[in-house]
Amino acid sequence: MKKFKYFLLGLPLAFLGACSEDMGTEPGTDSNPVVTMYSYTPEISDGVNPDNDVLVRFATNSAVTDLYYLVESEESANAYIDANGSDAYMQKVIDEGVKVDVKGSENIDKLITDQHGDIIVTGVATNGGARSMATVTFTGLDWTKLCSGEFVPNNLGMPNSICDLEQCVQDDNMFRVKDAFKPGYSLKFKLMGLKGSMAGKIFYPVRVPEAQTGYSLTVGGAVSPLWVIDVAGWQENTSLATDSGYWCIMYDNFFCEFNLAWMTNAGCVAPGSAEDGQGNTSFFNPAE
């Protein structure tokens, strides 16, 4: 394998998982109303955009008779709590929030849509004068267009797509090829904090987390969704992210090369690699 030796600054990379939780007050007994909250990335479907929509689960214990939730910016919520205290904020949630029908111990899912920036969802469980609070946070992403171009999967006979390369407003290290696979199914990637030069051209290695394509594939007689991830993620080997045979990179002119592992429930069905001239590297070609 060829190794590229001109990398400069290295920064740690972290990706958000698909699920997070923020526990409420632990009950001593079920005489105390308690709600525990979880957040999930919703499946892409008509009218659902995981960049700006979040699925929140409210798990109540048997003492809960009423449940309320409020969605607002983290900045506003924190400012209110700093000025008035947590008890006052719980009352605000009750007064201004959405009331949810609940009968004791339940799991209740709510899809919260069209959120932008850092928001917080606060749940308050009550039983008479007793109450408790829990929260989950979410960052709704916004994007700025950098250029138009064409995404070339170059694997599994997938069609090319005319699309845009965009940069995230909330995180300028994050990019996406919008609708790379089909409408609503984009390819996100994030700078690693590395910089290289090859044949006089500057480029930046990137990491590609798991991305759904919206397509399915029949493998061994079973139909499976098709998704992609960078080869380093598939192999759980970060050194491959800086190996010229397997890396994903973006050049200064926004031309991108992606060596992707095309995945199904049965495993990888088409590993992308520039090694040995296999020619199944995916590209984003900016329009001239």
KEDREN-850964 format. One record per residue (C-alpha): residue number from 1; residue in three letters; chain; x, z, y. Coordinates in Angstrom, 1 decimal, always signed. Example, Ala and Ser with C-alpha at 12.3 -4.5 7.8 and 13.67 -1.06 7.14 Angstrom:
2
- 1:ALA:A:+12.3:+7.8:-4.5
- 2:SER:A:+13.7:+7.1:-1.1
***
This chain:
288
- 1:MET:A:+0.0:+0.0:+0.0
- 2:LYS:A:+1.2:-0.8:+3.5
- 3:LYS:A:+1.4:+2.2:+5.8
- 4:PHE:A:+1.1:+2.0:+9.6
- 5:LYS:A:+3.8:+4.2:+11.2
- 6:TYR:A:+3.0:+4.2:+14.9
- 7:PHE:A:+0.2:+6.7:+15.2
- 8:LEU:A:+0.3:+9.0:+18.2
- 9:LEU:A:-1.9:+12.0:+18.9
- 10:GLY:A:-3.9:+13.4:+16.0
- 11:LEU:A:-7.1:+15.3:+16.6
- 12:PRO:A:-9.4:+17.0:+14.0
- 13:LEU:A:-12.6:+15.3:+13.1
- 14:ALA:A:-15.9:+16.9:+12.4
- 15:PHE:A:-19.3:+15.5:+11.5
- 16:LEU:A:-22.6:+17.2:+11.7
- 17:GLY:A:-24.4:+17.7:+8.4
- 18:ALA:A:-27.9:+16.6:+7.8
- 19:CYS:A:-29.3:+20.1:+7.7
- 20:SER:A:-28.7:+23.2:+9.8
- 21:GLU:A:-30.3:+26.6:+10.0
- 22:ASP:A:-30.7:+29.5:+12.4
- 23:MET:A:-32.0:+32.6:+10.8
- 24:GLY:A:-34.6:+34.9:+12.3
- 25:THR:A:-34.6:+38.6:+12.2
- 26:GLU:A:-34.3:+39.8:+8.6
- 27:PRO:A:-37.3:+41.8:+7.6
- 28:GLY:A:-37.0:+45.3:+6.2
- 29:THR:A:-40.4:+44.8:+4.6
- 30:ASP:A:-43.2:+42.2:+4.9
- 31:SER:A:-44.9:+44.4:+7.5
- 32:ASN:A:-42.6:+42.7:+10.0
- 33:PRO:A:-43.5:+39.0:+10.9
- 34:VAL:A:-40.5:+36.8:+10.5
- 35:VAL:A:-39.9:+33.0:+10.9
- 36:THR:A:-36.8:+31.3:+9.6
- 37:MET:A:-36.1:+27.8:+11.0
- 38:TYR:A:-34.2:+24.8:+9.6
- 39:SER:A:-33.6:+21.3:+11.1
- 40:TYR:A:-33.2:+18.1:+9.2
- 41:THR:A:-32.4:+14.5:+10.0
- 42:PRO:A:-35.6:+12.6:+9.3
- 43:GLU:A:-35.6:+9.4:+7.2
- 44:ILE:A:-35.7:+6.2:+9.3
- 45:SER:A:-39.1:+4.7:+9.3
- 46:ASP:A:-41.6:+3.0:+11.7
- 47:GLY:A:-41.6:+5.0:+14.9
- 48:VAL:A:-38.9:+7.5:+13.7
- 49:ASN:A:-35.5:+7.4:+15.4
- 50:PRO:A:-33.0:+10.0:+14.0
- 51:ASP:A:-30.9:+9.8:+17.2
- 52:ASN:A:-33.8:+11.3:+19.2
- 53:ASP:A:-36.1:+12.8:+16.6
- 54:VAL:A:-35.6:+15.9:+14.5
- 55:LEU:A:-37.6:+17.4:+11.6
- 56:VAL:A:-38.0:+21.2:+12.0
- 57:ARG:A:-39.2:+23.5:+9.2
- 58:PHE:A:-40.7:+26.9:+10.0
- 59:ALA:A:-40.6:+29.2:+7.0
- 60:THR:A:-42.8:+32.3:+7.6
- 61:ASN:A:-43.1:+35.5:+5.6
- 62:SER:A:-46.3:+37.0:+4.4
- 63:ALA:A:-46.7:+39.2:+7.5
- 64:VAL:A:-47.0:+36.3:+10.0
- 65:THR:A:-50.5:+35.8:+11.4
- 66:ASP:A:-49.6:+33.5:+14.3
- 67:LEU:A:-46.8:+31.1:+15.0
- 68:TYR:A:-45.7:+29.4:+18.2
- 69:TYR:A:-42.9:+27.0:+19.1
- 70:LEU:A:-41.5:+25.7:+22.4
- 71:VAL:A:-39.1:+22.8:+22.9
- 72:GLU:A:-36.9:+22.6:+26.0
- 73:SER:A:-33.3:+22.0:+27.1
- 74:GLU:A:-30.8:+24.6:+26.0
- 75:GLU:A:-29.7:+25.0:+29.6
- 76:SER:A:-33.2:+26.0:+30.8
- 77:ALA:A:-33.8:+28.3:+27.8
- 78:ASN:A:-30.5:+30.1:+28.2
- 79:ALA:A:-31.0:+30.5:+32.0
- 80:TYR:A:-34.4:+32.0:+31.5
- 81:ILE:A:-33.1:+34.5:+28.9
- 82:ASP:A:-30.2:+35.4:+31.1
- 83:ALA:A:-32.5:+36.1:+33.9
- 84:ASN:A:-35.4:+37.7:+32.1
- 85:GLY:A:-34.3:+38.8:+28.6
- 86:SER:A:-35.3:+37.7:+25.1
- 87:ASP:A:-38.6:+39.6:+25.0
- 88:ALA:A:-39.8:+37.7:+28.1
- 89:TYR:A:-38.7:+34.4:+26.6
- 90:MET:A:-40.7:+35.2:+23.4
- 91:GLN:A:-43.8:+35.7:+25.7
- 92:LYS:A:-43.0:+32.4:+27.4
- 93:VAL:A:-43.0:+30.7:+24.0
- 94:ILE:A:-46.4:+32.2:+23.2
- 95:ASP:A:-47.8:+31.3:+26.6
- 96:GLU:A:-46.4:+27.8:+27.0
- 97:GLY:A:-45.6:+26.7:+23.5
- 98:VAL:A:-47.5:+25.0:+20.7
- 99:LYS:A:-49.6:+27.2:+18.4
- 100:VAL:A:-49.3:+26.4:+14.7
- 101:ASP:A:-51.9:+27.3:+12.1
- 102:VAL:A:-50.3:+29.6:+9.6
- 103:LYS:A:-51.5:+31.9:+6.8
- 104:GLY:A:-48.8:+34.3:+5.8
- 105:SER:A:-45.9:+32.9:+3.8
- 106:GLU:A:-45.6:+29.1:+4.3
- 107:ASN:A:-43.2:+26.3:+5.0
- 108:ILE:A:-44.5:+24.1:+7.9
- 109:ASP:A:-42.7:+20.9:+8.9
- 110:LYS:A:-43.0:+19.5:+12.4
- 111:LEU:A:-41.4:+16.2:+13.6
- 112:ILE:A:-40.2:+16.6:+17.1
- 113:THR:A:-39.7:+13.3:+18.8
- 114:ASP:A:-38.0:+11.6:+21.8
- 115:GLN:A:-35.5:+14.3:+22.7
- 116:HIS:A:-32.5:+13.6:+24.8
- 117:GLY:A:-29.4:+15.8:+25.4
- 118:ASP:A:-29.0:+19.3:+24.1
- 119:ILE:A:-32.4:+20.9:+23.3
- 120:ILE:A:-33.5:+24.1:+21.6
- 121:VAL:A:-36.6:+24.7:+19.5
- 122:THR:A:-37.7:+28.3:+19.5
- 123:GLY:A:-40.2:+29.7:+17.1
- 124:VAL:A:-42.0:+33.0:+17.6
- 125:ALA:A:-43.8:+34.7:+14.7
- 126:THR:A:-46.4:+37.4:+15.5
- 127:ASN:A:-48.6:+40.0:+13.9
- 128:GLY:A:-50.5:+42.0:+16.5
- 129:GLY:A:-47.9:+43.5:+18.8
- 130:ALA:A:-45.0:+42.8:+16.4
- 131:ARG:A:-43.0:+39.6:+16.8
- 132:SER:A:-39.7:+37.9:+16.1
- 133:MET:A:-37.9:+34.8:+17.2
- 134:ALA:A:-35.7:+32.1:+15.7
- 135:THR:A:-34.2:+28.9:+17.0
- 136:VAL:A:-32.6:+25.6:+16.0
- 137:THR:A:-30.7:+23.3:+18.3
- 138:PHE:A:-30.5:+19.5:+18.4
- 139:THR:A:-28.7:+16.9:+20.5
- 140:GLY:A:-30.7:+13.7:+21.2
- 141:LEU:A:-28.3:+10.8:+21.7
- 142:ASP:A:-28.4:+8.2:+24.4
- 143:TRP:A:-26.3:+5.0:+24.4
- 144:THR:A:-24.6:+2.6:+26.8
- 145:LYS:A:-24.1:-1.1:+25.9
- 146:LEU:A:-20.5:-2.2:+25.9
- 147:CYS:A:-20.9:-5.8:+24.6
- 148:SER:A:-23.0:-8.1:+22.5
- 149:GLY:A:-21.7:-9.6:+19.3
- 150:GLU:A:-22.2:-10.2:+15.6
- 151:PHE:A:-21.9:-7.8:+12.7
- 152:VAL:A:-20.5:-9.5:+9.6
- 153:PRO:A:-21.0:-7.4:+6.4
- 154:ASN:A:-19.0:-9.8:+4.3
- 155:ASN:A:-20.1:-8.0:+1.1
- 156:LEU:A:-23.0:-8.2:-1.4
- 157:GLY:A:-24.4:-11.3:+0.3
- 158:MET:A:-25.7:-9.2:+3.2
- 159:PRO:A:-26.8:-11.3:+6.2
- 160:ASN:A:-25.0:-11.2:+9.5
- 161:SER:A:-26.7:-9.6:+12.5
- 162:ILE:A:-26.6:-10.4:+16.2
- 163:CYS:A:-26.4:-7.0:+17.8
- 164:ASP:A:-24.7:-4.8:+20.4
- 165:LEU:A:-21.8:-2.4:+20.4
- 166:GLU:A:-22.7:+0.8:+22.2
- 167:GLN:A:-21.0:+4.1:+23.3
- 168:CYS:A:-22.7:+7.5:+23.2
- 169:VAL:A:-23.5:+9.1:+26.5
- 170:GLN:A:-23.3:+12.6:+25.1
- 171:ASP:A:-20.0:+12.0:+23.2
- 172:ASP:A:-17.7:+9.3:+24.5
- 173:ASN:A:-15.8:+9.3:+21.2
- 174:MET:A:-18.8:+8.1:+19.3
- 175:PHE:A:-19.9:+4.4:+19.1
- 176:ARG:A:-22.5:+2.4:+17.1
- 177:VAL:A:-23.1:-1.1:+16.1
- 178:LYS:A:-26.8:-1.1:+17.0
- 179:ASP:A:-29.1:-2.5:+14.3
- 180:ALA:A:-26.1:-3.6:+12.3
- 181:PHE:A:-28.0:-4.0:+9.1
- 182:LYS:A:-31.6:-4.4:+10.3
- 183:PRO:A:-33.7:-3.0:+13.2
- 184:GLY:A:-33.3:+0.8:+13.2
- 185:TYR:A:-30.3:+0.8:+10.9
- 186:SER:A:-27.1:+1.2:+12.9
- 187:LEU:A:-23.5:+1.7:+12.0
- 188:LYS:A:-22.1:+4.7:+13.8
- 189:PHE:A:-18.4:+5.5:+14.0
- 190:LYS:A:-16.1:+8.0:+15.8
- 191:LEU:A:-12.6:+7.8:+17.2
- 192:MET:A:-10.1:+9.9:+15.3
- 193:GLY:A:-7.9:+10.5:+18.4
- 194:LEU:A:-5.2:+8.1:+17.1
- 195:LYS:A:-3.8:+5.0:+18.7
- 196:GLY:A:-1.8:+2.2:+17.1
- 197:SER:A:-0.2:-1.1:+18.1
- 198:MET:A:+0.0:-4.2:+15.9
- 199:ALA:A:+1.2:-7.7:+16.9
- 200:GLY:A:+0.9:-6.5:+20.5
- 201:LYS:A:-2.7:-5.4:+20.2
- 202:ILE:A:-3.9:-1.8:+20.7
- 203:PHE:A:-6.3:-0.4:+18.2
- 204:TYR:A:-7.9:+3.0:+17.4
- 205:PRO:A:-8.6:+4.2:+13.8
- 206:VAL:A:-12.2:+5.5:+13.4
- 207:ARG:A:-14.3:+7.3:+10.8
- 208:VAL:A:-17.6:+6.0:+9.6
- 209:PRO:A:-20.0:+8.7:+8.2
- 210:GLU:A:-22.7:+7.8:+5.8
- 211:ALA:A:-25.1:+5.2:+7.1
- 212:GLN:A:-28.3:+3.9:+5.5
- 213:THR:A:-28.7:+0.1:+5.5
- 214:GLY:A:-32.4:-0.1:+4.9
- 215:TYR:A:-31.8:-2.2:+1.8
- 216:SER:A:-32.2:-1.4:-1.9
- 217:LEU:A:-30.2:-2.6:-4.9
- 218:THR:A:-31.1:-2.6:-8.6
- 219:VAL:A:-28.3:-1.0:-10.6
- 220:GLY:A:-28.7:-0.5:-14.4
- 221:GLY:A:-32.3:-1.3:-14.2
- 222:ALA:A:-33.0:+1.4:-11.5
- 223:VAL:A:-33.8:+0.6:-7.8
- 224:SER:A:-31.6:+2.6:-5.4
- 225:PRO:A:-31.2:+2.7:-1.7
- 226:LEU:A:-28.0:+1.1:-0.4
- 227:TRP:A:-25.8:+2.9:+2.1
- 228:VAL:A:-22.3:+2.8:+3.4
- 229:ILE:A:-19.5:+5.2:+4.2
- 230:ASP:A:-15.8:+4.6:+5.0
- 231:VAL:A:-13.5:+4.4:+2.0
- 232:ALA:A:-11.7:+7.7:+3.0
- 233:GLY:A:-15.1:+9.5:+2.9
- 234:TRP:A:-16.0:+7.9:-0.4
- 235:GLN:A:-12.7:+8.9:-2.0
- 236:GLU:A:-12.5:+12.3:-0.1
- 237:ASN:A:-9.0:+11.3:+0.9
- 238:THR:A:-8.4:+11.4:+4.7
- 239:SER:A:-5.0:+9.6:+4.3
- 240:LEU:A:-6.9:+6.4:+3.6
- 241:ALA:A:-8.4:+6.5:+7.1
- 242:THR:A:-4.9:+5.6:+8.4
- 243:ASP:A:-3.9:+3.2:+5.6
- 244:SER:A:-4.0:-0.4:+6.7
- 245:GLY:A:-5.6:-1.5:+3.3
- 246:TYR:A:-8.6:+0.8:+3.7
- 247:TRP:A:-9.0:+1.9:+7.3
- 248:CYS:A:-11.7:+1.3:+9.9
- 249:ILE:A:-10.4:+0.4:+13.4
- 250:MET:A:-11.6:-0.7:+16.8
- 251:TYR:A:-9.4:-2.9:+19.1
- 252:ASP:A:-9.2:-2.7:+22.9
- 253:ASN:A:-11.4:-5.8:+23.1
- 254:PHE:A:-14.0:-4.1:+20.9
- 255:PHE:A:-13.3:-6.2:+17.8
- 256:CYS:A:-13.8:-3.9:+14.9
- 257:GLU:A:-12.8:-3.9:+11.2
- 258:PHE:A:-14.6:-1.8:+8.7
- 259:ASN:A:-13.5:-1.2:+5.1
- 260:LEU:A:-16.7:+0.3:+3.8
- 261:ALA:A:-17.8:+1.6:+0.4
- 262:TRP:A:-21.2:+0.2:-0.4
- 263:MET:A:-23.0:+3.0:-2.2
- 264:THR:A:-26.0:+3.5:-4.5
- 265:ASN:A:-27.3:+6.4:-6.5
- 266:ALA:A:-25.1:+5.1:-9.3
- 267:GLY:A:-22.0:+5.2:-7.2
- 268:CYS:A:-20.0:+2.7:-5.3
- 269:VAL:A:-20.9:-0.9:-6.1
- 270:ALA:A:-18.6:-2.7:-3.7
- 271:PRO:A:-15.5:-1.0:-2.2
- 272:GLY:A:-14.4:-2.7:+1.0
- 273:SER:A:-10.6:-3.3:+1.1
- 274:ALA:A:-8.1:-5.4:+3.0
- 275:GLU:A:-5.6:-4.7:+0.3
- 276:ASP:A:-4.5:-7.5:-2.0
- 277:GLY:A:-6.5:-10.1:+0.0
- 278:GLN:A:-9.9:-9.2:-1.5
- 279:GLY:A:-11.5:-10.3:+1.8
- 280:ASN:A:-14.5:-8.0:+1.8
- 281:THR:A:-13.8:-6.2:+5.1
- 282:SER:A:-16.7:-6.0:+7.4
- 283:PHE:A:-16.4:-7.0:+11.1
- 284:PHE:A:-17.9:-6.7:+14.5
- 285:ASN:A:-17.1:-9.8:+16.5
- 286:PRO:A:-17.7:-9.4:+20.3
- 287:ALA:A:-19.3:-12.4:+22.0
- 288:GLU:A:-16.9:-14.3:+24.3
***
